[in-house]
Amino acid sequence: MASLGHVTPQSLHFAEPLALQSGAALSDYTLVYETYGTLNADRSNAVLVCHALNASHHVAGTHAGLERSEGWWDNMIGPGKPLDTNRFFVIGVNNPGSCFGSTGPMHLNATTGRPYGADFPVVTVEDWVNAQARLLDRLGIERLAAVMGGSLGGMQALSWTLQYPQRMGHALVIASAPNLSAQNIAFNEVARRAIITDPDFHGGDFYAHGVVPKRGLRVARMIGHITYLSDDSMEEKFGRALRSAELAYSTQEIEFQIESYLRYQGDKFSEYFDANTYLLITRALDYFDPARAHGGDLAAALARAQAKFLVVSFTTDWRFSPQRSRELVKALVDNRRTVSYAEIDAPHGHDAFLLEDPRYHAAVRAYLEHVAQEVHA
Amino acid sequence: MASLGHVTPQSLHFAEPLALQSGAALSDYTLVYETYGTLNADRSNAVLVCHALNASHHVAGTHAGLERSEGWWDNMIGPGKPLDTNRFFVIGVNNPGSCFGSTGPMHLNATTGRPYGADFPVVTVEDWVNAQARLLDRLGIERLAAVMGGSLGGMQALSWTLQYPQRMGHALVIASAPNLSAQNIAFNEVARRAIITDPDFHGGDFYAHGVVPKRGLRVARMIGHITYLSDDSMEEKFGRALRSAELAYSTQEIEFQIESYLRYQGDKFSEYFDANTYLLITRALDYFDPARAHGGDLAAALARAQAKFLVVSFTTDWRFSPQRSRELVKALVDNRRTVSYAEIDAPHGHDAFLLEDPRYHAAVRAYLEHVAQEVHA
């Protein structure tokens, strides 16, 4: 399938403060975004794609002069792809608090003249959705054909249906959940403790010390990776394969290929990801819980939603298991919402939402085909 | 049920070096052990109980003058309990490399006059079994009625059937596996990296620096705890319960009860567990793989076994899932061994093997009743 080719990030500055769920405000911030395809005459064919923990506005296409710079959902989005840029105007936006361009903890806090660090205000899924809605205002898009996301991105798509029910037609909620389980929060908390207790974290002020809490970031990423893969796919990919023919009988050297893989992933991540961003984004995951204000009643929480839904889960995803997607589907059906649900039998665990499974892509393609006809895209 | 009451640890010194699987040797070591009940006249009623990661020779009863000093399997072992000390002579032994009394990395290395630290030789399940066999030699016990253990202790029971097939009648292998999966190794590796990269680890030589790598130990224990509990039991026990009525909107403060629980467990563990021991024991777990020498053919590996088996698994144990126990059962049946298998529908995950589930205890009780009749105990 053809790729979008080179794409160019854009940015917009927002001078009006963004009031946050915590009661704080983010003053004077910038959002980085990319768009693909062409907005149609009645401005009805826009699809917003929301990103998860380790991703950005760079959803599809490549950046000129950079090898292997495909966007994180390049297999899903482009000309002739399931989200077809020949028909839709696709918007990817980097959320505030991230480390990929939009205002985040490594940027200067105008009030203090120093990087925000740990003082960057805690942002929630709801805050991100509000920031995204403001971006759409500036782009002159009143109503989205669809909002789409996987994992934490799916939570944003879901939150859109509650915060701006009139501004969207469809929500595609993929490999996601209506909130984190205790086990999900537990994994996030271990990762955060690894970062916060790294002496190089300096209470979040490590920029001033010229260091990076790499040890903590490595451990956080290794934990994350374990939860992204299924037990089975890890077994198939690595099993008990040894790095050398003979055992070294060492507690510190690498013996098993899985160790080598995890250390590599951890090292790579610690080179580019911001520690404060990791804390902020895992916290946003923890906090998301639309049912909370309704005493835990998800159906009551979703009563506001007007969108039609595609919900997709993957059988081997133990981070956001199909059971969690079924909770969402049930609460939507209880509200007589129109819901399509696909439970994809895929071996890859949570990572499956980023991979090119033919049944998965066919389900998304068919759904978006239907959306395209609605908006005459 | 009555407890054993006060029990007293004993110790034996071994002057002859223990040859290890790695090719190294452990010279001049001490084993700490406890015994309960009475060895019968023909010395046929001895049951060896093997410990797992965070446990010791102190299997049952209490230590005088210490509150809450019940042994780790006190609900299983004692007068009238499933492993009935009125009938059996029960032996608990602390494995070398541990931090609970037997020679370990915090003890003086006679060769250097300094603590072993990271120089403590890597020990394997097979090495521990050899050390246990030597202890039995010294206690004048030629043949065990049974060897019993859960988790890593179950691996030792299994290894006994291969290393000393003539010296035992029965093996009780509970919540265990014939080897670790890639995911199991991955969790161990993250825990080890957290410890090793803690600046207070000092390459394992932290004793000399008067510090303890507590940050790493905390993270290691938090990861461990997540894998001991089932997703469901964590959900039931903690769910998304908050510590305070209002959210603090903080990445560092505790918001959820599960965070509080994990931090507490991590803190407590870091106060008493030795970091080098953690590395050694997780490595012993990684290495255990009797099928390895047989090209991965577990049935071929188990051809040496003569014991009869009770294998027990727990439905919600995702660390050592029932599937892993069934692999073991199948390989034993392929060898026409006598195997009883109980798959207990319990909600508590891997921890279930330490808890008092009536069906679980009934299965162990019935099996050991049968063993007692065989040895006229």
Interface residues (C-beta under 8 A of the other chain):
Chain A: Q21 S22 G23 A24 A118 P121 V122 N179 L180 S181 A182 Q183 I185 A186 F187 E189 V190 R192 R193 A194 I196 T197 D198 P199 R215 R218 V219 M222 I223 H225 I226 L229 D231 M234 E235 K237 F238 G239 R240 L247 Y249 S250 T251 Q252 E255 F256 I258 E259 L262 R263 G266 N276 L279 L280 T282 R283 D286 Y287 D289 R292 W318
Chain B: Q21 S22 G23 A24 A118 P121 V122 N179 L180 S181 A182 Q183 I185 A186 F187 E189 V190 R192 R193 A194 I196 T197 D198 P199 R215 R218 V219 M222 I223 H225 I226 L229 D231 M234 E235 K237 F238 G239 R240 L247 Y249 S250 T251 Q252 E255 F256 I258 E259 L262 R263 G266 N276 L279 L280 T282 R283 D286 Y287 D289 R292 W318
